[in-house]
Amino acid sequence: MLGVQMLGSGRVAVREFPEPTQPNGEALIEIRASGICGSEMHGYRAAYEQAFNGGHEVSGIVVDAGVSRRLRVGDRVGVHAVWGCGACRWCDAGQYTYCDARTTCPGTHAERLAAPEHVCLRLPDDVSFDLGVLLTGDGIGVPYHVARRIGTRGGDIVCVFGAGPIGLGNILMQSFLGAEVIAVDVNDYRLELARQCGAAQTINPSSVDVVAAVTEMTRGELADKCIEAAARPDTLKMALRLVGKAGTVVAVGEQGDVPISPSGDLIRKDVTLMGSWFYHYAEYGDMLALYRRGLRVDKLITHRMSLLEADAAFALFAAGRAGKVILEPTSSQ
């Protein structure tokens, strides 16, 4: 089958790879769409070559159900990227990210994928494959889980730091739930995407004093919630500075150690600092319900390209000239 190999130093190649194996009776899925995630930029820019790719947002059609009693050939599915063991108490509750024996989805920028039935999510006929990538992957999953964690309410002022795909998803989700969103990013193209996704205000720190701007926008009250989606220590510190009394800061962007003053950053303002990782398999039904209520998931997608155009697709994404980029393997056949 054709698949993407990460060559490092900003290069990828589309090559022939062995077909996926099904040693434990996994379902075989013909991939119809996969999404490029910001987390893949680490491998893309690394100095070393990878054996395959880090894709993990995917949808497709079951072509061999394996030993599954729930799936059938022809079923349209998305795949949860975190694979729980399927047998512990966390997995029984559909909370795979808490499973101590969890693994992750293998590279999805390819023509086929083998996956156990308990990580497959059915796509209704009214959900296209490209939107299915977002509804069963990071694009909507991460923002929905964040919204539940911080308890978004209508009228909240929410600052989102970073307007990459994850930040844009949070902007879309928060505005849909009734929050007034302030988007912060140094990329004017992505700030325009933020406005299209519902941001009420946008700030580019390269030309505007963020603290002064947010203070003025909120009449000195600052934000009720701050979402750090840029994966930068300086923006996490900025989020802690711009959250108001009794507010909440959630760290979404993966990063290293960040110096925090418990007294100055948290205690004296009753600020809650939390982390949020991916989403729970059990939350999919609620996310699907939001889509049917009008959540414009499609606004996150800026480009749809064939698998054979993977090199150009990754370069576009890495340059910050795209929102969500969808690769469509079957269009290369």
RODO-2510 file (C-alpha; in nm, 4 decimals, decimal comma):
residues 333
     n   res          X          Y          Z
     1     m     0,0000     0,0000     0,0000
     2     l     0,1015     0,3634    -0,0371
     3     g     0,1947     0,5542     0,2766
     4     v     0,3826     0,8621     0,3916
     5     q     0,7320     0,8358     0,5364
     6     m     0,8750     1,1208     0,7428
     7     l     1,2273     1,1844     0,6196
     8     g     1,3119     1,4623     0,8652
     9     s     1,4467     1,8105     0,7951
    10     g     1,1127     1,9198     0,6471
    11     r     1,0781     1,6382     0,3941
    12     v     0,8298     1,3544     0,3415
    13     a     0,7913     1,0888     0,0734
    14     v     0,5053     0,8665    -0,0438
    15     r     0,6264     0,5081    -0,0721
    16     e     0,5080     0,1491    -0,0859
    17     f     0,4686    -0,0200     0,2535
    18     p     0,3565    -0,3694     0,3592
    19     e    -0,0153    -0,4184     0,4119
    20     p    -0,1338    -0,3898     0,7765
    21     t    -0,1525    -0,7196     0,9645
    22     q    -0,4473    -0,8368     1,1776
    23     p    -0,2821    -1,0695     1,4341
    24     n    -0,5657    -1,0370     1,6867
    25     g    -0,8524    -1,0136     1,4408
    26     e    -0,8468    -0,6349     1,4081
    27     a    -1,0731    -0,4683     1,1561
    28     l    -0,9091    -0,3625     0,8308
    29     i    -1,0065    -0,0103     0,7266
    30     e    -0,9679     0,1462     0,3843
    31     i    -0,8692     0,5026     0,4688
    32     r    -1,0692     0,7764     0,2987
    33     a    -0,9323     1,0777     0,4886
    34     s    -0,6569     1,1568     0,7368
    35     g    -0,5694     1,4854     0,9039
    36     i    -0,2321     1,6510     0,9597
    37     c    -0,1815     1,7409     1,3261
    38     g     0,0511     2,0020     1,4723
    39     s     0,2140     1,7338     1,6878
    40     e     0,3546     1,5825     1,3673
    41     m     0,5714     1,8887     1,3131
    42     h     0,8232     1,7515     1,5648
    43     g     0,8941     1,4562     1,3380
    44     y     0,8661     1,6675     1,0251
    45     r     1,1354     1,9090     1,1423
    46     a     1,3563     1,6532     1,3183
    47     a     1,7021     1,5758     1,1857
    48     y     1,6329     1,2051     1,1670
    49     e     1,4205     0,9798     0,9475
    50     q     1,1175     0,7890     1,0764
    51     a     1,0129     0,4432     0,9648
    52     f     0,6600     0,5603     0,8823
    53     n     0,4493     0,8639     0,9882
    54     g     0,2783     1,0028     1,2955
    55     g    -0,0705     1,0439     1,1517
    56     h    -0,3485     0,9623     1,3997
    57     e    -0,6683     1,1312     1,2766
    58     v    -0,8531     0,9116     1,0315
    59     s    -1,1797     0,7908     0,8836
    60     g    -1,2647     0,5224     0,6315
    61     i    -1,4596     0,2094     0,5414
    62     v    -1,4316    -0,1354     0,6989
    63     v    -1,3204    -0,3828     0,4307
    64     d    -1,2577    -0,6763     0,6667
    65     a    -1,4288    -0,6879     1,0067
    66     g    -1,1858    -0,9457     1,1484
    67     v    -1,3287    -1,1053     1,4636
    68     s    -1,5566    -0,8121     1,5415
    69     r    -1,9200    -0,8822     1,6263
    70     r    -2,0086    -0,5148     1,6131
    71     l    -1,8551    -0,4044     1,2849
    72     r    -1,9554    -0,5111     0,9364
    73     v    -1,7881    -0,4798     0,5988
    74     g    -1,8962    -0,1474     0,4518
    75     d    -1,9307     0,0330     0,7857
    76     r    -1,8095     0,3933     0,7813
    77     v    -1,5867     0,4601     1,0824
    78     g    -1,3493     0,6981     1,2507
    79     v    -1,0744     0,5746     1,4819
    80     h    -0,9961     0,7008     1,8318
    81     a    -0,6231     0,7761     1,8382
    82     v    -0,5609     0,6493     2,1926
    83     w    -0,5980     0,2722     2,2077
    84     g    -0,6886     0,1487     2,5529
    85     c    -0,6416    -0,2163     2,6439
    86     g    -1,0178    -0,2685     2,6215
    87     a    -1,0370    -0,4641     2,9472
    88     c    -0,9645    -0,2315     3,2433
    89     r    -1,2139    -0,0172     3,4360
    90     w    -1,1124     0,2941     3,2421
    91     c    -1,1724     0,1246     2,9102
    92     d    -1,5074    -0,0095     3,0336
    93     a    -1,6049     0,3553     3,0908
    94     g    -1,4786     0,4609     2,7465
    95     q    -1,1938     0,6638     2,8997
    96     y    -0,8967     0,5219     2,7102
    97     t    -0,6619     0,8106     2,7918
    98     y    -0,6598     0,6894     3,1546
    99     c    -0,5708     0,3280     3,0653
   100     d    -0,2294     0,2313     3,2071
   101     a    -0,1692    -0,0063     2,9145
   102     r    -0,2735     0,2364     2,6425
   103     t    -0,0992     0,2599     2,3087
   104     t    -0,1463     0,5001     2,0206
   105     c    -0,2769     0,4680     1,6688
   106     p    -0,0083     0,3826     1,4101
   107     g     0,0511     0,6137     1,1143
   108     t    -0,2714     0,6968     0,9306
   109     h    -0,1320     0,8763     0,6265
   110     a    -0,1672     0,5632     0,4197
   111     e    -0,4218     0,3628     0,2227
   112     r    -0,5195     0,1147     0,4930
   113     l    -0,5155     0,0682     0,8705
   114     a    -0,5854    -0,2247     1,1048
   115     a    -0,7596    -0,1297     1,4308
   116     p    -0,9364    -0,3157     1,7152
   117     e    -1,3133    -0,2782     1,7140
   118     h    -1,3308    -0,0977     2,0500
   119     v    -1,1471     0,2075     1,9131
   120     c    -1,3676     0,2380     1,6045
   121     l    -1,6502     0,4950     1,6041
   122     r    -1,9329     0,4677     1,3540
   123     l    -1,9842     0,7611     1,1207
   124     p    -2,3501     0,8316     1,0376
   125     d    -2,4348     0,8829     0,6718
   126     d    -2,4759     1,2577     0,7284
   127     v    -2,1099     1,2916     0,8324
   128     s    -1,8612     1,3082     0,5451
   129     f    -1,5231     1,1379     0,5799
   130     d    -1,3325     1,4658     0,6122
   131     l    -1,5623     1,5899     0,8882
   132     g    -1,5442     1,2445     1,0444
   133     v    -1,1687     1,2950     1,0845
   134     l    -1,2405     1,5999     1,3018
   135     l    -1,5348     1,4554     1,4954
   136     t    -1,3430     1,1409     1,5926
   137     g    -0,9986     1,3013     1,6199
   138     d    -0,8159     1,5974     1,7682
   139     g    -0,9992     1,8659     1,5712
   140     i    -1,3226     1,8571     1,7728
   141     g    -1,2348     1,5966     2,0346
   142     v    -0,9719     1,8079     2,2084
   143     p    -1,1848     2,1277     2,2172
   144     y    -1,4917     1,9388     2,3388
   145     h    -1,2976     1,7742     2,6221
   146     v    -1,1499     2,1123     2,7165
   147     a    -1,4962     2,2702     2,7241
   148     r    -1,6209     1,9995     2,9585
   149     r    -1,3150     2,0296     3,1801
   150     i    -1,3465     2,4064     3,2245
   151     g    -1,7268     2,4182     3,2312
   152     t    -1,7785     2,6793     2,9610
   153     r    -2,0874     2,8959     3,0127
   154     g    -2,2534     3,1485     2,7862
   155     g    -2,1076     3,4935     2,8446
   156     d    -1,7658     3,3710     2,9587
   157     i    -1,4668     3,5653     2,8266
   158     v    -1,2191     3,3068     2,6991
   159     c    -0,8666     3,3816     2,5780
   160     v    -0,7248     3,1227     2,3378
   161     f    -0,3490     3,1361     2,2878
   162     g    -0,2474     2,9857     1,9541
   163     a    -0,4644     2,9678     1,6405
   164     g    -0,3295     2,6508     1,4880
   165     p    -0,5811     2,3694     1,4253
   166     i    -0,6223     2,2903     1,7974
   167     g    -0,6549     2,6562     1,8886
   168     l    -0,9029     2,7119     1,6056
   169     g    -1,1059     2,4147     1,7239
   170     n    -1,1194     2,5622     2,0735
   171     i    -1,2231     2,8998     1,9313
   172     l    -1,4974     2,7333     1,7297
   173     m    -1,6201     2,5299     2,0288
   174     q    -1,6051     2,8093     2,2834
   175     s    -1,7863     3,0591     2,0608
   176     f    -2,0516     2,7991     1,9743
   177     l    -2,1132     2,7479     2,3472
   178     g    -2,1706     3,1198     2,3921
   179     a    -1,8331     3,2455     2,5109
   180     e    -1,6777     3,5709     2,3921
   181     v    -1,3444     3,4544     2,2524
   182     i    -1,0215     3,6523     2,2294
   183     a    -0,7694     3,4818     1,9988
   184     v    -0,3957     3,5484     2,0363
   185     d    -0,1431     3,4501     1,7680
   186     v     0,1505     3,5989     1,5766
   187     n     0,0203     3,4670     1,2426
   188     d    -0,2237     3,7102     1,0768
   189     y    -0,3499     3,4419     0,8358
   190     r    -0,4519     3,2212     1,1258
   191     l    -0,6035     3,5152     1,3113
   192     e    -0,8312     3,5622     1,0108
   193     l    -0,9251     3,1942     1,0387
   194     a    -0,9921     3,2575     1,4092
   195     r    -1,2400     3,5324     1,3181
   196     q    -1,4108     3,2974     1,0750
   197     c    -1,4374     3,0399     1,3565
   198     g    -1,6101     3,2891     1,5862
   199     a    -1,3420     3,4909     1,7661
   200     a    -1,4890     3,8215     1,8797
   201     q    -1,1451     3,9832     1,9128
   202     t    -0,7988     3,8954     1,7799
   203     i    -0,4569     4,0094     1,8998
   204     n    -0,1187     3,9782     1,7307
   205     p     0,1490     4,0104     2,0060
   206     s     0,4082     4,1188     1,7502
   207     s     0,2274     4,4495     1,7081
   208     v    -0,0009     4,4864     2,0113
   209     d     0,0601     4,4762     2,3877
   210     v    -0,1485     4,1724     2,4828
   211     v    -0,1853     4,2625     2,8505
   212     a    -0,3009     4,6153     2,7737
   213     a    -0,5368     4,4958     2,4994
   214     v    -0,7058     4,2265     2,7095
   215     t    -0,7278     4,4618     3,0078
   216     e    -0,9064     4,7184     2,7914
   217     m    -1,1322     4,4622     2,6220
   218     t    -1,2455     4,3230     2,9583
   219     r    -1,2633     4,6586     3,1409
   220     g    -0,9953     4,5390     3,3781
   221     e    -1,1681     4,2126     3,4742
   222     l    -0,9414     3,9943     3,2540
   223     a    -1,0500     3,6558     3,1188
   224     d    -1,2724     3,4006     3,2889
   225     k    -1,0826     3,1198     3,1180
   226     c    -0,7575     3,0925     2,9242
   227     i    -0,6682     2,8058     2,6915
   228     e    -0,2995     2,7594     2,6069
   229     a    -0,2820     2,5846     2,2684
   230     a     0,0449     2,7243     2,1348
   231     a     0,2711     2,4834     2,3289
   232     r     0,4991     2,7661     2,4430
   233     p     0,6106     2,8384     2,8012
   234     d     0,5795     3,2143     2,7456
   235     t     0,2149     3,1840     2,6389
   236     l     0,1311     2,9661     2,9387
   237     k     0,2816     3,2330     3,1643
   238     m     0,0845     3,4949     2,9707
   239     a    -0,2355     3,2937     3,0218
   240     l    -0,1737     3,2903     3,3967
   241     r    -0,1209     3,6657     3,3874
   242     l    -0,4382     3,7358     3,1895
   243     v    -0,6829     3,5122     3,3748
   244     g    -0,9011     3,6968     3,6220
   245     k    -0,9912     3,6215     3,9813
   246     a    -1,1332     3,2703     4,0345
   247     g    -1,0577     3,1939     3,6709
   248     t    -0,9264     2,8806     3,5015
   249     v    -0,6220     2,8180     3,2844
   250     v    -0,6029     2,4948     3,0871
   251     a    -0,2815     2,3721     2,9254
   252     v    -0,3437     2,1896     2,5981
   253     g    -0,0163     2,2432     2,4125
   254     e     0,2448     1,9823     2,5051
   255     q     0,5656     2,1398     2,6414
   256     g     0,8448     2,1079     2,8961
   257     d     0,8836     2,2588     3,2418
   258     v     0,7381     2,6038     3,3083
   259     p     0,8235     2,8015     3,6259
   260     i     0,5079     2,8832     3,8209
   261     s     0,4605     3,0758     4,1447
   262     p     0,1861     2,8993     4,3437
   263     s     0,1217     3,2125     4,5471
   264     g     0,1455     3,4764     4,2749
   265     d    -0,0016     3,2760     3,9848
   266     l    -0,2628     3,0642     4,1621
   267     i    -0,3352     3,1047     4,5322
   268     r    -0,3845     3,4805     4,5660
   269     k    -0,6357     3,4892     4,2793
   270     d    -0,8025     3,1518     4,3424
   271     v    -0,6924     3,0457     3,9936
   272     t    -0,7341     2,6862     3,8775
   273     l    -0,4585     2,5465     3,6532
   274     m    -0,5316     2,2170     3,4781
   275     g    -0,4213     2,0017     3,1890
   276     s    -0,6432     1,8418     2,9256
   277     w    -0,5410     1,5619     2,6905
   278     f    -0,7339     1,4414     2,3850
   279     y    -1,0939     1,3254     2,4525
   280     h    -1,2833     1,0247     2,5837
   281     y    -1,4285     0,7657     2,3479
   282     a    -1,7474     0,7957     2,5564
   283     e    -1,7796     1,1655     2,4619
   284     y    -1,8253     1,1005     2,0897
   285     g    -2,2057     1,0908     2,1040
   286     d    -2,2215     1,4353     2,2639
   287     m    -1,9812     1,5757     2,0044
   288     l    -2,1939     1,4339     1,7256
   289     a    -2,5000     1,5959     1,8831
   290     l    -2,3291     1,9369     1,8783
   291     y    -2,2512     1,8909     1,5082
   292     r    -2,6181     1,8209     1,4403
   293     r    -2,7135     2,1309     1,6402
   294     g    -2,5087     2,3444     1,4053
   295     l    -2,1429     2,3281     1,5119
   296     r    -1,9640     2,4283     1,1884
   297     v    -1,6885     2,1689     1,1942
   298     d    -1,6165     2,2365     0,8273
   299     k    -1,4751     2,5814     0,9095
   300     l    -1,1585     2,4176     1,0435
   301     i    -1,0657     2,2619     0,7084
   302     t    -0,8759     2,4859     0,4691
   303     h    -0,7196     2,2296     0,2352
   304     r    -0,8025     1,8866     0,0953
   305     m    -0,5138     1,7219    -0,0895
   306     s    -0,4337     1,3767    -0,2241
   307     l    -0,1910     1,1436    -0,0501
   308     l     0,0507     1,1905    -0,3397
   309     e     0,0626     1,5618    -0,2521
   310     a     0,1767     1,4904     0,1049
   311     d     0,5067     1,6758     0,0675
   312     a     0,3293     1,9943    -0,0427
   313     a     0,0593     1,9459     0,2233
   314     f     0,3102     1,9208     0,5085
   315     a     0,5089     2,2182     0,3765
   316     l     0,1911     2,4298     0,3635
   317     f     0,0965     2,3309     0,7170
   318     a     0,4474     2,3891     0,8529
   319     a     0,4546     2,7373     0,6991
   320     g     0,1416     2,8337     0,8937
   321     r    -0,0604     2,8846     0,5768
   322     a    -0,3333     2,6327     0,6568
   323     g    -0,5893     2,5389     0,9181
   324     k    -0,6724     2,1697     0,9071
   325     v    -0,5244     1,9872     0,6085
   326     i    -0,6979     1,6660     0,5008
   327     l    -0,5168     1,4007     0,2966
   328     e    -0,7374     1,1771     0,0831
   329     p    -0,5585     0,8495     0,0011
   330     t    -0,8239     0,7106    -0,2357
   331     s    -0,7895     1,0145    -0,4627
   332     s    -0,4381     0,8949    -0,5418
   333     q    -0,5568     0,5643    -0,6860
***
